């Protein structure tokens, strides 16, 4: 296997810089928590948005079960 110069450069840079500063780790941790919270909220409410818009414009899921026309009485 040939030596990858970019991998070697990465190893050298990591050796020169040392570990990451704690402020960067805290910022990344904070941002990940924020994105997780936004994702949880979206996962909770986004599936219901379509149903909400249908209800807001006056749509009703039961209208399609009555017949072809909205003013037609059901046969039952």
PDB file of N, CA, C, O and CB in Angstrom:
ATOM      1  N   UNK A   1       0.842  -1.181   0.000  1.00  0.00           N
ATOM      2  CA  UNK A   1       0.000   0.000   0.000  1.00  0.00           C
ATOM      3  C   UNK A   1       0.885   1.241   0.000  1.00  0.00           C
ATOM      4  O   UNK A   1       1.802   1.357   0.814  1.00  0.00           O
ATOM      5  CB  UNK A   1      -0.957   0.000   1.218  1.00  0.00           C
ATOM      6  N   UNK A   2       0.612   2.150  -0.900  1.00  0.00           N
ATOM      7  CA  UNK A   2       1.406   3.363  -1.025  1.00  0.00           C
ATOM      8  C   UNK A   2       1.058   4.343   0.087  1.00  0.00           C
ATOM      9  O   UNK A   2      -0.058   4.333   0.607  1.00  0.00           O
ATOM     10  CB  UNK A   2       1.188   4.011  -2.396  1.00  0.00           C
ATOM     11  N   UNK A   3       2.005   5.177   0.443  1.00  0.00           N
ATOM     12  CA  UNK A   3       1.783   6.179   1.480  1.00  0.00           C
ATOM     13  C   UNK A   3       0.937   7.306   0.898  1.00  0.00           C
ATOM     14  O   UNK A   3       1.256   7.861  -0.153  1.00  0.00           O
ATOM     15  CB  UNK A   3       3.136   6.726   2.036  1.00  0.00           C
ATOM     16  N   UNK A   4      -0.141   7.633   1.594  1.00  0.00           N
ATOM     17  CA  UNK A   4      -1.008   8.728   1.185  1.00  0.00           C
ATOM     18  C   UNK A   4      -0.459  10.004   1.814  1.00  0.00           C
ATOM     19  O   UNK A   4      -0.453  10.140   3.038  1.00  0.00           O
ATOM     20  CB  UNK A   4      -2.502   8.472   1.607  1.00  0.00           C
ATOM     21  N   UNK A   5      -0.006  10.927   0.997  1.00  0.00           N
ATOM     22  CA  UNK A   5       0.604  12.154   1.503  1.00  0.00           C
ATOM     23  C   UNK A   5      -0.374  13.002   2.306  1.00  0.00           C
ATOM     24  O   UNK A   5       0.022  13.674   3.258  1.00  0.00           O
ATOM     25  CB  UNK A   5       1.155  12.966   0.355  1.00  0.00           C
ATOM     26  N   UNK A   6      -1.639  12.973   1.930  1.00  0.00           N
ATOM     27  CA  UNK A   6      -2.624  13.762   2.663  1.00  0.00           C
ATOM     28  C   UNK A   6      -2.847  13.188   4.065  1.00  0.00           C
ATOM     29  O   UNK A   6      -3.021  13.940   5.023  1.00  0.00           O
ATOM     30  CB  UNK A   6      -3.952  13.810   1.889  1.00  0.00           C
ATOM     31  N   UNK A   7      -2.841  11.856   4.184  1.00  0.00           N
ATOM     32  CA  UNK A   7      -2.976  11.232   5.505  1.00  0.00           C
ATOM     33  C   UNK A   7      -1.769  11.579   6.374  1.00  0.00           C
ATOM     34  O   UNK A   7      -1.912  11.856   7.565  1.00  0.00           O
ATOM     35  CB  UNK A   7      -3.122   9.692   5.374  1.00  0.00           C
ATOM     36  N   UNK A   8      -0.602  11.563   5.779  1.00  0.00           N
ATOM     37  CA  UNK A   8       0.608  11.911   6.527  1.00  0.00           C
ATOM     38  C   UNK A   8       0.565  13.379   6.946  1.00  0.00           C
ATOM     39  O   UNK A   8       0.942  13.711   8.069  1.00  0.00           O
ATOM     40  CB  UNK A   8       1.873  11.629   5.681  1.00  0.00           C
ATOM     41  N   UNK A   9       0.113  14.252   6.062  1.00  0.00           N
ATOM     42  CA  UNK A   9      -0.021  15.672   6.393  1.00  0.00           C
ATOM     43  C   UNK A   9      -1.017  15.868   7.523  1.00  0.00           C
ATOM     44  O   UNK A   9      -0.790  16.692   8.408  1.00  0.00           O
ATOM     45  CB  UNK A   9      -0.457  16.477   5.162  1.00  0.00           C
ATOM     46  N   UNK A  10      -2.112  15.126   7.507  1.00  0.00           N
ATOM     47  CA  UNK A  10      -3.106  15.213   8.568  1.00  0.00           C
ATOM     48  C   UNK A  10      -2.503  14.785   9.904  1.00  0.00           C
ATOM     49  O   UNK A  10      -2.727  15.436  10.925  1.00  0.00           O
ATOM     50  CB  UNK A  10      -4.328  14.347   8.232  1.00  0.00           C
ATOM     51  N   UNK A  11      -1.743  13.701   9.899  1.00  0.00           N
ATOM     52  CA  UNK A  11      -1.096  13.246  11.137  1.00  0.00           C
ATOM     53  C   UNK A  11      -0.127  14.285  11.674  1.00  0.00           C
ATOM     54  O   UNK A  11      -0.065  14.513  12.882  1.00  0.00           O
ATOM     55  CB  UNK A  11      -0.361  11.930  10.900  1.00  0.00           C
ATOM     56  N   UNK A  12       0.632  14.917  10.779  1.00  0.00           N
ATOM     57  CA  UNK A  12       1.595  15.939  11.209  1.00  0.00           C
ATOM     58  C   UNK A  12       0.886  17.153  11.802  1.00  0.00           C
ATOM     59  O   UNK A  12       1.308  17.688  12.827  1.00  0.00           O
ATOM     60  CB  UNK A  12       2.475  16.374  10.029  1.00  0.00           C
ATOM     61  N   UNK A  13      -0.187  17.580  11.155  1.00  0.00           N
ATOM     62  CA  UNK A  13      -0.921  18.744  11.657  1.00  0.00           C
ATOM     63  C   UNK A  13      -1.545  18.455  13.016  1.00  0.00           C
ATOM     64  O   UNK A  13      -1.525  19.310  13.902  1.00  0.00           O
ATOM     65  CB  UNK A  13      -2.007  19.164  10.659  1.00  0.00           C
ATOM     66  N   UNK A  14      -2.100  17.257  13.189  1.00  0.00           N
ATOM     67  CA  UNK A  14      -2.680  16.897  14.480  1.00  0.00           C
ATOM     68  C   UNK A  14      -1.610  16.826  15.557  1.00  0.00           C
ATOM     69  O   UNK A  14      -1.859  17.208  16.701  1.00  0.00           O
ATOM     70  CB  UNK A  14      -3.415  15.561  14.382  1.00  0.00           C
ATOM     71  N   UNK A  15      -0.448  16.354  15.217  1.00  0.00           N
ATOM     72  CA  UNK A  15       0.648  16.284  16.186  1.00  0.00           C
ATOM     73  C   UNK A  15       1.123  17.684  16.558  1.00  0.00           C
ATOM     74  O   UNK A  15       1.450  17.934  17.718  1.00  0.00           O
ATOM     75  CB  UNK A  15       1.820  15.457  15.622  1.00  0.00           C
ATOM     76  N   UNK A  16       1.165  18.595  15.595  1.00  0.00           N
ATOM     77  CA  UNK A  16       1.614  19.967  15.861  1.00  0.00           C
ATOM     78  C   UNK A  16       0.596  20.753  16.683  1.00  0.00           C
ATOM     79  O   UNK A  16       0.970  21.511  17.577  1.00  0.00           O
ATOM     80  CB  UNK A  16       1.883  20.694  14.549  1.00  0.00           C
ATOM     81  N   UNK A  17      -0.678  20.574  16.382  1.00  0.00           N
ATOM     82  CA  UNK A  17      -1.713  21.365  17.041  1.00  0.00           C
ATOM     83  C   UNK A  17      -2.076  20.813  18.412  1.00  0.00           C
ATOM     84  O   UNK A  17      -2.453  21.579  19.299  1.00  0.00           O
ATOM     85  CB  UNK A  17      -2.949  21.426  16.175  1.00  0.00           C
ATOM     86  N   UNK A  18      -1.974  19.540  18.601  1.00  0.00           N
ATOM     87  CA  UNK A  18      -2.384  18.964  19.874  1.00  0.00           C
ATOM     88  C   UNK A  18      -3.876  18.725  19.880  1.00  0.00           C
ATOM     89  O   UNK A  18      -4.484  18.538  18.826  1.00  0.00           O
ATOM     90  CB  UNK A  18      -1.986  19.870  21.037  1.00  0.00           C
ATOM     91  N   UNK A  19      -4.472  18.729  21.063  1.00  0.00           N
ATOM     92  CA  UNK A  19      -5.908  18.478  21.164  1.00  0.00           C
ATOM     93  C   UNK A  19      -6.699  19.742  20.845  1.00  0.00           C
ATOM     94  O   UNK A  19      -6.156  20.846  20.816  1.00  0.00           O
ATOM     95  CB  UNK A  19      -6.269  17.966  22.567  1.00  0.00           C
ATOM     96  N   UNK A  20      -7.990  19.554  20.608  1.00  0.00           N
ATOM     97  CA  UNK A  20      -8.843  20.689  20.272  1.00  0.00           C
ATOM     98  C   UNK A  20      -9.124  21.517  21.524  1.00  0.00           C
ATOM     99  O   UNK A  20      -9.227  20.966  22.620  1.00  0.00           O
ATOM    100  CB  UNK A  20     -10.164  20.208  19.630  1.00  0.00           C
ATOM    101  N   UNK A  21      -9.247  22.819  21.371  1.00  0.00           N
ATOM    102  CA  UNK A  21      -9.569  23.668  22.519  1.00  0.00           C
ATOM    103  C   UNK A  21     -10.958  23.337  23.081  1.00  0.00           C
ATOM    104  O   UNK A  21     -11.862  22.937  22.348  1.00  0.00           O
ATOM    105  CB  UNK A  21      -9.500  25.152  22.119  1.00  0.00           C
ATOM    106  N   UNK A  22     -11.099  23.512  24.382  1.00  0.00           N
ATOM    107  CA  UNK A  22     -12.366  23.172  25.024  1.00  0.00           C
ATOM    108  C   UNK A  22     -13.506  24.082  24.562  1.00  0.00           C
ATOM    109  O   UNK A  22     -14.663  23.662  24.548  1.00  0.00           O
ATOM    110  CB  UNK A  22     -12.220  23.253  26.537  1.00  0.00           C
ATOM    111  N   UNK A  23     -13.194  25.317  24.186  1.00  0.00           N
ATOM    112  CA  UNK A  23     -14.243  26.226  23.724  1.00  0.00           C
ATOM    113  C   UNK A  23     -14.876  25.715  22.426  1.00  0.00           C
ATOM    114  O   UNK A  23     -16.085  25.840  22.230  1.00  0.00           O
ATOM    115  CB  UNK A  23     -13.671  27.643  23.514  1.00  0.00           C
ATOM    116  N   UNK A  24     -14.070  25.148  21.557  1.00  0.00           N
ATOM    117  CA  UNK A  24     -14.608  24.605  20.306  1.00  0.00           C
ATOM    118  C   UNK A  24     -15.486  23.397  20.605  1.00  0.00           C
ATOM    119  O   UNK A  24     -16.557  23.248  20.017  1.00  0.00           O
ATOM    120  CB  UNK A  24     -13.465  24.216  19.333  1.00  0.00           C
ATOM    121  N   UNK A  25     -15.039  22.536  21.513  1.00  0.00           N
ATOM    122  CA  UNK A  25     -15.833  21.368  21.872  1.00  0.00           C
ATOM    123  C   UNK A  25     -17.165  21.770  22.496  1.00  0.00           C
ATOM    124  O   UNK A  25     -18.189  21.144  22.223  1.00  0.00           O
ATOM    125  CB  UNK A  25     -15.054  20.477  22.831  1.00  0.00           C
ATOM    126  N   UNK A  26     -17.160  22.808  23.333  1.00  0.00           N
ATOM    127  CA  UNK A  26     -18.405  23.281  23.950  1.00  0.00           C
ATOM    128  C   UNK A  26     -19.350  23.854  22.903  1.00  0.00           C
ATOM    129  O   UNK A  26     -20.555  23.609  22.948  1.00  0.00           O
ATOM    130  CB  UNK A  26     -18.108  24.339  25.024  1.00  0.00           C
ATOM    131  N   UNK A  27     -18.799  24.624  21.951  1.00  0.00           N
ATOM    132  CA  UNK A  27     -19.637  25.206  20.892  1.00  0.00           C
ATOM    133  C   UNK A  27     -20.266  24.117  20.028  1.00  0.00           C
ATOM    134  O   UNK A  27     -21.446  24.197  19.687  1.00  0.00           O
ATOM    135  CB  UNK A  27     -18.809  26.160  20.012  1.00  0.00           C
ATOM    136  N   UNK A  28     -19.495  23.118  19.680  1.00  0.00           N
ATOM    137  CA  UNK A  28     -20.027  22.030  18.863  1.00  0.00           C
ATOM    138  C   UNK A  28     -21.092  21.259  19.637  1.00  0.00           C
ATOM    139  O   UNK A  28     -22.129  20.894  19.082  1.00  0.00           O
ATOM    140  CB  UNK A  28     -18.896  21.081  18.416  1.00  0.00           C
ATOM    141  N   UNK A  29     -20.834  21.014  20.910  1.00  0.00           N
ATOM    142  CA  UNK A  29     -21.807  20.302  21.736  1.00  0.00           C
ATOM    143  C   UNK A  29     -23.104  21.097  21.859  1.00  0.00           C
ATOM    144  O   UNK A  29     -24.195  20.531  21.786  1.00  0.00           O
ATOM    145  CB  UNK A  29     -21.224  20.022  23.129  1.00  0.00           C
ATOM    146  N   UNK A  30     -22.983  22.402  22.044  1.00  0.00           N
ATOM    147  CA  UNK A  30     -24.166  23.268  22.133  1.00  0.00           C
ATOM    148  C   UNK A  30     -24.949  23.260  20.823  1.00  0.00           C
ATOM    149  O   UNK A  30     -26.176  23.153  20.830  1.00  0.00           O
ATOM    150  CB  UNK A  30     -23.754  24.708  22.489  1.00  0.00           C
ATOM    151  N   UNK A  31     -24.238  23.373  19.701  1.00  0.00           N
ATOM    152  CA  UNK A  31     -24.910  23.378  18.400  1.00  0.00           C
ATOM    153  C   UNK A  31     -25.601  22.046  18.128  1.00  0.00           C
ATOM    154  O   UNK A  31     -26.711  22.023  17.596  1.00  0.00           O
ATOM    155  CB  UNK A  31     -23.906  23.685  17.286  1.00  0.00           C
ATOM    156  N   UNK A  32     -24.965  20.950  18.482  1.00  0.00           N
ATOM    157  CA  UNK A  32     -25.588  19.638  18.280  1.00  0.00           C
ATOM    158  C   UNK A  32     -26.860  19.507  19.124  1.00  0.00           C
ATOM    159  O   UNK A  32     -27.854  18.944  18.664  1.00  0.00           O
ATOM    160  CB  UNK A  32     -24.593  18.507  18.635  1.00  0.00           C
ATOM    161  N   UNK A  33     -26.830  20.020  20.342  1.00  0.00           N
ATOM    162  CA  UNK A  33     -28.025  19.996  21.181  1.00  0.00           C
ATOM    163  C   UNK A  33     -29.145  20.830  20.590  1.00  0.00           C
ATOM    164  O   UNK A  33     -30.310  20.435  20.636  1.00  0.00           O
ATOM    165  CB  UNK A  33     -27.698  20.491  22.572  1.00  0.00           C
ATOM    166  N   UNK A  34     -28.800  21.977  20.038  1.00  0.00           N
ATOM    167  CA  UNK A  34     -29.792  22.851  19.412  1.00  0.00           C
ATOM    168  C   UNK A  34     -30.403  22.180  18.189  1.00  0.00           C
ATOM    169  O   UNK A  34     -31.621  22.197  18.015  1.00  0.00           O
ATOM    170  CB  UNK A  34     -29.157  24.195  19.018  1.00  0.00           C
ATOM    171  N   UNK A  35     -29.563  21.590  17.341  1.00  0.00           N
ATOM    172  CA  UNK A  35     -30.071  20.906  16.155  1.00  0.00           C
ATOM    173  C   UNK A  35     -30.915  19.697  16.539  1.00  0.00           C
ATOM    174  O   UNK A  35     -31.903  19.401  15.867  1.00  0.00           O
ATOM    175  CB  UNK A  35     -28.915  20.474  15.253  1.00  0.00           C
ATOM    176  N   UNK A  36     -30.548  18.998  17.599  1.00  0.00           N
ATOM    177  CA  UNK A  36     -31.332  17.852  18.048  1.00  0.00           C
ATOM    178  C   UNK A  36     -32.708  18.317  18.522  1.00  0.00           C
ATOM    179  O   UNK A  36     -33.711  17.659  18.244  1.00  0.00           O
ATOM    180  CB  UNK A  36     -30.595  17.093  19.180  1.00  0.00           C
ATOM    181  N   UNK A  37     -32.766  19.437  19.228  1.00  0.00           N
ATOM    182  CA  UNK A  37     -34.040  19.980  19.704  1.00  0.00           C
ATOM    183  C   UNK A  37     -34.926  20.391  18.527  1.00  0.00           C
ATOM    184  O   UNK A  37     -36.120  20.093  18.516  1.00  0.00           O
ATOM    185  CB  UNK A  37     -33.799  21.184  20.635  1.00  0.00           C
ATOM    186  N   UNK A  38     -34.349  21.067  17.544  1.00  0.00           N
ATOM    187  CA  UNK A  38     -35.110  21.474  16.361  1.00  0.00           C
ATOM    188  C   UNK A  38     -35.602  20.248  15.603  1.00  0.00           C
ATOM    189  O   UNK A  38     -36.733  20.231  15.119  1.00  0.00           O
ATOM    190  CB  UNK A  38     -34.252  22.364  15.439  1.00  0.00           C
ATOM    191  N   UNK A  39     -34.762  19.225  15.496  1.00  0.00           N
ATOM    192  CA  UNK A  39     -35.162  17.994  14.825  1.00  0.00           C
ATOM    193  C   UNK A  39     -36.289  17.293  15.546  1.00  0.00           C
ATOM    194  O   UNK A  39     -37.203  16.771  14.907  1.00  0.00           O
ATOM    195  CB  UNK A  39     -33.989  17.067  14.700  1.00  0.00           C
ATOM    196  N   UNK A  40     -36.241  17.269  16.876  1.00  0.00           N
ATOM    197  CA  UNK A  40     -37.313  16.635  17.645  1.00  0.00           C
ATOM    198  C   UNK A  40     -38.634  17.368  17.469  1.00  0.00           C
ATOM    199  O   UNK A  40     -39.686  16.742  17.341  1.00  0.00           O
ATOM    200  CB  UNK A  40     -36.943  16.582  19.123  1.00  0.00           C
ATOM    201  N   UNK A  41     -38.578  18.691  17.462  1.00  0.00           N
ATOM    202  CA  UNK A  41     -39.794  19.480  17.261  1.00  0.00           C
ATOM    203  C   UNK A  41     -40.358  19.240  15.867  1.00  0.00           C
ATOM    204  O   UNK A  41     -41.566  19.068  15.707  1.00  0.00           O
ATOM    205  CB  UNK A  41     -39.511  20.981  17.473  1.00  0.00           C
ATOM    206  N   UNK A  42     -39.488  19.226  14.852  1.00  0.00           N
ATOM    207  CA  UNK A  42     -39.945  18.980  13.485  1.00  0.00           C
ATOM    208  C   UNK A  42     -40.539  17.588  13.360  1.00  0.00           C
ATOM    209  O   UNK A  42     -41.560  17.408  12.697  1.00  0.00           O
ATOM    210  CB  UNK A  42     -38.792  19.154  12.489  1.00  0.00           C
ATOM    211  N   UNK A  43     -39.915  16.607  13.988  1.00  0.00           N
ATOM    212  CA  UNK A  43     -40.423  15.236  13.919  1.00  0.00           C
ATOM    213  C   UNK A  43     -41.781  15.111  14.603  1.00  0.00           C
ATOM    214  O   UNK A  43     -42.609  14.295  14.198  1.00  0.00           O
ATOM    215  CB  UNK A  43     -39.425  14.267  14.559  1.00  0.00           C
ATOM    216  N   UNK A  44     -42.008  15.906  15.623  1.00  0.00           N
ATOM    217  CA  UNK A  44     -43.260  15.840  16.357  1.00  0.00           C
ATOM    218  C   UNK A  44     -44.400  16.521  15.615  1.00  0.00           C
ATOM    219  O   UNK A  44     -45.508  15.986  15.565  1.00  0.00           O
ATOM    220  CB  UNK A  44     -43.091  16.463  17.714  1.00  0.00           C
ATOM    221  N   UNK A  45     -44.145  17.702  15.032  1.00  0.00           N
ATOM    222  CA  UNK A  45     -45.224  18.510  14.472  1.00  0.00           C
ATOM    223  C   UNK A  45     -45.352  18.456  12.959  1.00  0.00           C
ATOM    224  O   UNK A  45     -46.445  18.692  12.444  1.00  0.00           O
ATOM    225  CB  UNK A  45     -45.038  19.907  14.879  1.00  0.00           C
ATOM    226  N   UNK A  46     -44.302  18.162  12.230  1.00  0.00           N
ATOM    227  CA  UNK A  46     -44.350  18.218  10.770  1.00  0.00           C
ATOM    228  C   UNK A  46     -45.345  17.253  10.150  1.00  0.00           C
ATOM    229  O   UNK A  46     -46.003  17.635   9.183  1.00  0.00           O
ATOM    230  CB  UNK A  46     -42.996  17.943  10.215  1.00  0.00           C
ATOM    231  N   UNK A  47     -45.501  16.033  10.637  1.00  0.00           N
ATOM    232  CA  UNK A  47     -46.493  15.146  10.014  1.00  0.00           C
ATOM    233  C   UNK A  47     -47.926  15.658  10.122  1.00  0.00           C
ATOM    234  O   UNK A  47     -48.777  15.276   9.318  1.00  0.00           O
ATOM    235  CB  UNK A  47     -46.412  13.784  10.639  1.00  0.00           C
ATOM    236  N   UNK A  48     -48.202  16.502  11.086  1.00  0.00           N
ATOM    237  CA  UNK A  48     -49.561  16.993  11.289  1.00  0.00           C
ATOM    238  C   UNK A  48     -49.846  18.278  10.522  1.00  0.00           C
ATOM    239  O   UNK A  48     -50.992  18.727  10.480  1.00  0.00           O
ATOM    240  CB  UNK A  48     -49.808  17.217  12.755  1.00  0.00           C
ATOM    241  N   UNK A  49     -48.828  18.875   9.917  1.00  0.00           N
ATOM    242  CA  UNK A  49     -49.019  20.142   9.215  1.00  0.00           C
ATOM    243  C   UNK A  49     -49.914  19.957   7.999  1.00  0.00           C
ATOM    244  O   UNK A  49     -50.762  20.809   7.729  1.00  0.00           O
ATOM    245  CB  UNK A  49     -47.670  20.732   8.793  1.00  0.00           C
ATOM    246  N   UNK A  50     -49.748  18.866   7.259  1.00  0.00           N
ATOM    247  CA  UNK A  50     -50.598  18.630   6.088  1.00  0.00           C
ATOM    248  C   UNK A  50     -52.056  18.524   6.463  1.00  0.00           C
ATOM    249  O   UNK A  50     -52.916  19.110   5.805  1.00  0.00           O
ATOM    250  CB  UNK A  50     -50.169  17.373   5.370  1.00  0.00           C
ATOM    251  N   UNK A  51     -52.339  17.783   7.512  1.00  0.00           N
ATOM    252  CA  UNK A  51     -53.720  17.641   7.987  1.00  0.00           C
ATOM    253  C   UNK A  51     -54.270  18.990   8.452  1.00  0.00           C
ATOM    254  O   UNK A  51     -55.445  19.289   8.240  1.00  0.00           O
ATOM    255  CB  UNK A  51     -53.795  16.608   9.137  1.00  0.00           C
ATOM    256  N   UNK A  52     -53.433  19.795   9.079  1.00  0.00           N
ATOM    257  CA  UNK A  52     -53.850  21.116   9.541  1.00  0.00           C
ATOM    258  C   UNK A  52     -54.245  22.004   8.370  1.00  0.00           C
ATOM    259  O   UNK A  52     -55.271  22.681   8.431  1.00  0.00           O
ATOM    260  CB  UNK A  52     -52.733  21.777  10.347  1.00  0.00           C
ATOM    261  N   UNK A  53     -53.437  22.013   7.293  1.00  0.00           N
ATOM    262  CA  UNK A  53     -53.756  22.841   6.134  1.00  0.00           C
ATOM    263  C   UNK A  53     -55.042  22.375   5.461  1.00  0.00           C
ATOM    264  O   UNK A  53     -55.823  23.201   4.989  1.00  0.00           O
ATOM    265  CB  UNK A  53     -52.602  22.821   5.133  1.00  0.00           C
ATOM    266  N   UNK A  54     -55.272  21.080   5.409  1.00  0.00           N
ATOM    267  CA  UNK A  54     -56.513  20.567   4.821  1.00  0.00           C
ATOM    268  C   UNK A  54     -57.711  21.046   5.631  1.00  0.00           C
ATOM    269  O   UNK A  54     -58.728  21.440   5.060  1.00  0.00           O
ATOM    270  CB  UNK A  54     -56.492  19.021   4.753  1.00  0.00           C
ATOM    271  N   UNK A  55     -57.599  21.014   6.942  1.00  0.00           N
ATOM    272  CA  UNK A  55     -58.701  21.473   7.782  1.00  0.00           C
ATOM    273  C   UNK A  55     -58.886  22.982   7.687  1.00  0.00           C
ATOM    274  O   UNK A  55     -60.017  23.466   7.744  1.00  0.00           O
ATOM    275  CB  UNK A  55     -58.462  21.069   9.228  1.00  0.00           C
ATOM    276  N   UNK A  56     -57.790  23.739   7.544  1.00  0.00           N
ATOM    277  CA  UNK A  56     -57.894  25.195   7.450  1.00  0.00           C
ATOM    278  C   UNK A  56     -58.606  25.643   6.180  1.00  0.00           C
ATOM    279  O   UNK A  56     -59.337  26.633   6.199  1.00  0.00           O
ATOM    280  CB  UNK A  56     -56.515  25.817   7.505  1.00  0.00           C
ATOM    281  N   UNK A  57     -58.403  24.928   5.082  1.00  0.00           N
ATOM    282  CA  UNK A  57     -59.061  25.341   3.837  1.00  0.00           C
ATOM    283  C   UNK A  57     -60.445  24.726   3.699  1.00  0.00           C
ATOM    284  O   UNK A  57     -61.088  24.860   2.658  1.00  0.00           O
ATOM    285  CB  UNK A  57     -58.208  24.957   2.635  1.00  0.00           C
ATOM    286  N   UNK A  58     -60.901  24.055   4.743  1.00  0.00           N
ATOM    287  CA  UNK A  58     -62.264  23.537   4.747  1.00  0.00           C
ATOM    288  C   UNK A  58     -62.387  22.130   4.226  1.00  0.00           C
ATOM    289  O   UNK A  58     -63.500  21.656   3.998  1.00  0.00           O
ATOM    290  CB  UNK A  58     -63.132  24.417   3.949  1.00  0.00           C
ATOM    291  N   UNK A  59     -61.309  21.465   4.037  1.00  0.00           N
ATOM    292  CA  UNK A  59     -61.358  20.095   3.548  1.00  0.00           C
ATOM    293  C   UNK A  59     -61.782  19.150   4.650  1.00  0.00           C
ATOM    294  O   UNK A  59     -61.575  19.414   5.835  1.00  0.00           O
ATOM    295  CB  UNK A  59     -60.007  19.675   2.986  1.00  0.00           C
ATOM    296  N   UNK A  60     -62.378  18.048   4.242  1.00  0.00           N
ATOM    297  CA  UNK A  60     -62.818  17.047   5.202  1.00  0.00           C
ATOM    298  C   UNK A  60     -62.525  15.687   4.598  1.00  0.00           C
ATOM    299  O   UNK A  60     -62.834  15.446   3.431  1.00  0.00           O
ATOM    300  CB  UNK A  60     -64.341  17.204   5.555  1.00  0.00           C
ATOM    301  N   UNK A  61     -61.938  14.807   5.368  1.00  0.00           N
ATOM    302  CA  UNK A  61     -61.573  13.493   4.857  1.00  0.00           C
ATOM    303  C   UNK A  61     -62.801  12.639   4.572  1.00  0.00           C
ATOM    304  O   UNK A  61     -62.720  11.725   3.751  1.00  0.00           O
ATOM    305  CB  UNK A  61     -60.666  12.781   5.844  1.00  0.00           C
ATOM    306  N   UNK A  62     -63.929  12.901   5.213  1.00  0.00           N
ATOM    307  CA  UNK A  62     -65.122  12.082   5.046  1.00  0.00           C
ATOM    308  C   UNK A  62     -65.897  12.418   3.769  1.00  0.00           C
ATOM    309  O   UNK A  62     -66.748  11.624   3.368  1.00  0.00           O
ATOM    310  CB  UNK A  62     -66.024  12.248   6.246  1.00  0.00           C
ATOM    311  N   UNK A  63     -65.649  13.538   3.119  1.00  0.00           N
ATOM    312  CA  UNK A  63     -66.392  13.943   1.925  1.00  0.00           C
ATOM    313  C   UNK A  63     -66.177  12.977   0.777  1.00  0.00           C
ATOM    314  O   UNK A  63     -67.091  12.770  -0.021  1.00  0.00           O
ATOM    315  CB  UNK A  63     -65.987  15.341   1.499  1.00  0.00           C
ATOM    316  N   UNK A  64     -65.016  12.387   0.668  1.00  0.00           N
ATOM    317  CA  UNK A  64     -64.754  11.471  -0.440  1.00  0.00           C
ATOM    318  C   UNK A  64     -65.502  10.160  -0.272  1.00  0.00           C
ATOM    319  O   UNK A  64     -65.664   9.425  -1.246  1.00  0.00           O
ATOM    320  CB  UNK A  64     -63.266  11.201  -0.561  1.00  0.00           C
ATOM    321  N   UNK A  65     -65.962   9.845   0.928  1.00  0.00           N
ATOM    322  CA  UNK A  65     -66.655   8.599   1.170  1.00  0.00           C
ATOM    323  C   UNK A  65     -68.143   8.685   0.826  1.00  0.00           C
ATOM    324  O   UNK A  65     -68.781   7.645   0.661  1.00  0.00           O
ATOM    325  CB  UNK A  65     -66.481   8.194   2.610  1.00  0.00           C
ATOM    326  N   UNK A  66     -68.718   9.882   0.710  1.00  0.00           N
ATOM    327  CA  UNK A  66     -70.150  10.037   0.467  1.00  0.00           C
ATOM    328  C   UNK A  66     -70.529   9.702  -0.963  1.00  0.00           C
ATOM    329  O   UNK A  66     -71.571   9.089  -1.193  1.00  0.00           O
ATOM    330  CB  UNK A  66     -70.580  11.446   0.788  1.00  0.00           C
ATOM    331  N   UNK A  67     -69.731  10.080  -1.901  1.00  0.00           N
ATOM    332  CA  UNK A  67     -70.062   9.825  -3.295  1.00  0.00           C
ATOM    333  C   UNK A  67     -69.211  10.678  -4.198  1.00  0.00           C
ATOM    334  O   UNK A  67     -68.247  11.307  -3.762  1.00  0.00           O
ATOM    335  CB  UNK A  67     -71.537  10.086  -3.560  1.00  0.00           C
ATOM    336  N   UNK A  68     -69.579  10.692  -5.474  1.00  0.00           N
ATOM    337  CA  UNK A  68     -68.813  11.464  -6.436  1.00  0.00           C
ATOM    338  C   UNK A  68     -69.034  12.963  -6.275  1.00  0.00           C
ATOM    339  O   UNK A  68     -68.126  13.754  -6.525  1.00  0.00           O
ATOM    340  CB  UNK A  68     -69.172  11.041  -7.838  1.00  0.00           C
ATOM    341  N   UNK A  69     -70.231  13.356  -5.859  1.00  0.00           N
ATOM    342  CA  UNK A  69     -70.565  14.770  -5.747  1.00  0.00           C
ATOM    343  C   UNK A  69     -70.737  15.143  -4.282  1.00  0.00           C
ATOM    344  O   UNK A  69     -71.196  14.337  -3.473  1.00  0.00           O
ATOM    345  CB  UNK A  69     -71.844  15.097  -6.544  1.00  0.00           C
ATOM    346  N   UNK A  70     -70.366  16.363  -3.955  1.00  0.00           N
ATOM    347  CA  UNK A  70     -70.425  16.789  -2.567  1.00  0.00           C
ATOM    348  C   UNK A  70     -71.848  16.917  -2.056  1.00  0.00           C
ATOM    349  O   UNK A  70     -72.093  16.708  -0.867  1.00  0.00           O
ATOM    350  CB  UNK A  70     -69.712  18.097  -2.404  1.00  0.00           C
ATOM    351  N   UNK A  71     -72.809  17.262  -2.940  1.00  0.00           N
ATOM    352  CA  UNK A  71     -74.191  17.431  -2.483  1.00  0.00           C
ATOM    353  C   UNK A  71     -74.995  16.140  -2.580  1.00  0.00           C
ATOM    354  O   UNK A  71     -76.193  16.152  -2.296  1.00  0.00           O
ATOM    355  CB  UNK A  71     -74.876  18.517  -3.290  1.00  0.00           C
ATOM    356  N   UNK A  72     -74.393  15.051  -2.962  1.00  0.00           N
ATOM    357  CA  UNK A  72     -75.083  13.772  -3.098  1.00  0.00           C
ATOM    358  C   UNK A  72     -75.190  13.111  -1.720  1.00  0.00           C
ATOM    359  O   UNK A  72     -74.215  13.048  -0.972  1.00  0.00           O
ATOM    360  CB  UNK A  72     -74.336  12.841  -4.107  1.00  0.00           C
ATOM    361  N   UNK A  73     -76.386  12.621  -1.402  1.00  0.00           N
ATOM    362  CA  UNK A  73     -76.593  11.915  -0.140  1.00  0.00           C
ATOM    363  C   UNK A  73     -75.989  10.525  -0.227  1.00  0.00           C
ATOM    364  O   UNK A  73     -75.979   9.912  -1.294  1.00  0.00           O
ATOM    365  CB  UNK A  73     -78.094  11.831   0.207  1.00  0.00           C
ATOM    366  N   UNK A  74     -75.488  10.029   0.890  1.00  0.00           N
ATOM    367  CA  UNK A  74     -74.950   8.661   0.854  1.00  0.00           C
ATOM    368  C   UNK A  74     -76.059   7.650   0.646  1.00  0.00           C
ATOM    369  O   UNK A  74     -77.204   7.894   1.027  1.00  0.00           O
ATOM    370  CB  UNK A  74     -74.190   8.342   2.147  1.00  0.00           C
ATOM    371  N   UNK A  75     -75.735   6.530   0.050  1.00  0.00           N
ATOM    372  CA  UNK A  75     -76.726   5.508  -0.255  1.00  0.00           C
ATOM    373  C   UNK A  75     -77.209   4.828   1.010  1.00  0.00           C
ATOM    374  O   UNK A  75     -78.380   4.456   1.087  1.00  0.00           O
ATOM    375  CB  UNK A  75     -76.153   4.478  -1.216  1.00  0.00           C
ATOM    376  N   UNK A  76     -76.374   4.658   1.978  1.00  0.00           N
ATOM    377  CA  UNK A  76     -76.754   3.952   3.220  1.00  0.00           C
ATOM    378  C   UNK A  76     -77.803   4.684   3.973  1.00  0.00           C
ATOM    379  O   UNK A  76     -78.232   4.229   5.033  1.00  0.00           O
ATOM    380  CB  UNK A  76     -75.563   3.747   4.111  1.00  0.00           C
TER     381      UNK A  76
END
